[in-house]
Amino acid sequence: MEDLRNKYIEAIANAADEAALEDLRLQAVGKKGEVSLKMRELGKMTPEERQVAGPALNALKDEINAALNAKKAALADAALDARLKTEWLDVTLPVREQRRGTIHPISQVWEEVTAIFADMGFSVAEGPQVEDDWYNFDALNIPSHHPARAEMDTFYMHREEGDNRPPHVLRTHTSPVQIRTMQEKGAPVRFICPGRVYRADYDQTHTPMFHQVEGMAIGKDISMANLKWVLEEFFSAYFGTSVKTRFRASHFPFTEPSAEVDIQCSWEGGTVKVGEGDGWLEVLGSGMIHPKVLQAGGIDPEEWQGFAFGMGIDRIAMLKYGIPDLRAFFDSDLRWLKHYGFAPLDVPTLHGGLSR
Ligand code: DAH
């Protein structure tokens, strides 16, 4: 009995895992285990022998069961310890720095412009950047021989050999969206179209891609007076100070009459300040929509009339935020973006403030 005891107590102490423990349990105290077999022999003993052997065997059985349970618990503890070691987490470590990007000034101004015009009842229209030359030119009363075509430094998207249809162009202005939106919405209508435009031009003040916002309002009796009010309202909201405008007679193929619009500014100390002084700065082209343009948009010029304007978003962004170099807008220099960018959670609204 002492041999059995030593054998199993030692084996249990050395068991590597639960499966080995179970094997040992069956070998020792299972139905056909060694201790159980010994118990069966009790019947063949004399009563005196049985009185000694019986309790001893029972005690041995209890001891082995206790050892099995203790070992089982020890194995489970060890497994848990091992897991805790690998899953260990130091909650006192400082958090990793979260890098937060900024909103590009163009995106910011785009949203500001949209918010201001939305408040005056203008919706936002969109059109393709790869444009049919009919929408970019002909429909806007710029026929193929017109000098404006040559002046626009247009990027052409050449067709395949043998395809003689006119080439697509990268839109040179947002004006083609006038035609598409008139076709889609009819009259009366009031919308702006902010977007990217392209011209083959690159120097201090020009980039091959830049941004414009087009505006259009069509009704029964819309006039230049409405245009002037809308623009003054826009510039005053945008610059956060009352801004006067000056209309100069000009010429665009798609408007008649046409006007270039200047905003009031001062040039003192080598910097431009909008809304003060008696200087002027040209910021947009505009006019009453040409009857041929209304017609191209499927709107009857005998019944409807309206104004249109187009201005450079990049230009008014530079003016408002004192950004001196246009080309830096599109360099993707992180230091520049951090300096001129806007907090991502501050969405410009008229009630919440256009910018911070
Ligand atoms: N499309 C013109 C340009 O890119 C700007 C313009 C002028 C737009 C007069 C208009 C307008 O809608 O009426 O230079």
Boltz pocket constraint, residues with backbone or C-beta under 6 A from the ligand:
constraints:
  - pocket:
      binder: B
      contacts: [[A, 172], [A, 173], [A, 174], [A, 175], [A, 214], [A, 215], [A, 252], [A, 254], [A, 255], [A, 259], [A, 284], [A, 285], [A, 286], [A, 287], [A, 308], [A, 309], [A, 310], [A, 311]]
      max_distance: 6.0
